[in-house]
């Protein structure tokens, strides 16, 4: 007789994979809004994406799309969802830090994305994971505020 433990683990992995898929979808929608706003605001100045900061912002958007596609392919190829959780959360924090730094530091409108990272962590990890991401987000917000 087989144990029900593998079936329970399989259900848990499927649930985590579904939550990671939603996180990737939300990330794609948010970064698409960032791209759209950047192009719209840049077009009002006559030369879209001309300044170095605007080009860097475009690079962050492209890197976000590439990372999300890479994570989606890994998930589809059968990589255990648990192995993809922390790299995605760390990537979200790195992207948010870069966006915030380039667009004005602590006064940037993108500082609210740190809260989105914490919400994402709460959706796919346990309480300790959400607290960890929250603490790192606070530290990165302070670092960006001091650096900018």
Protein Blocks (a to p, Z undefined) as FASTA:
>chain_A
ZZfklmmmmmmmmmmmmmmmmmmmmmmmmmmmmmmmmmmmmmmnopahkbfklmmmmmmm
mmmmmmmmmmmmmmmnopafklmmmmmmmmmmmmmmmmmmmnnpjmlmklmmmmmmmmmm
mmmmcfklmmmmmmmmmmmmmmmmmmZZ
